[in-house]
Amino acid sequence: MMWHRQSRASGMLPGCQPGGQQPGHRGPRRRERPHSINATLYRKLSYNILKGGGPALAAVVAGETAVYFTPIATGLPHIRSGKLRPLGVATGKRLPELPDVPAVAETLPGCETLAWAGLMVPAKTSQAIIDSPHKAAASALNNPDVAKRLNDLGYLVVGNRPEELAAYVKSELEKYAKLIRQIGLPPQ
């Protein structure tokens, strides 16, 4: 969650008050962070829905919207240049790259949403086929130069085992199913 550099607000909650400035968002297909914030605050906020991540990020950098929820990797260059002020990170704890920026969960316990990536294969793929790309990916992620570059870009390198990724995906599905029920979205 990032503020435009000239915003005088401080702390997370002033940017999330109903009737205040609308937070920017990259579009209706990716609303997990705003819905998670809404559910945690037990309120319904409205958002300035923009046409994708690029336009949304450009809008907050230009000051057209006061606050924006963006993956840290896309916001970090603007934080480092001074164009944006980070308000909070949606991880469960503070990031080493931004040690003075609180985790949103410090203000809103349980509010944690991550942008993540994983290698996927069709169900019932043989273990031998799974092992080959996993081994190559794990080797790359364990390379100190690759890990440093990804960390510098704001990514948290995990590189866990396939069964750990499967468990994480399952827990995310359960978390968002609960959130969908909590905020009353109809099944689609």
Protein Blocks (a to p, Z undefined) as FASTA:
>chain_A
ZZdfklcbecjklmmcghiacdddfbjklmmlmmmmmmmnopacdddddebjklmmmmmm
nopafbdcddfklmmmmmmnopaccfbdcbfbdcfklmmbccfklmmghiacdddddddd
dehiafklmmmmmmmmmmmmmpmklmmmmmmnopacfkpafklmmmmmmmmmmmmmmmmm
mnopacZZ
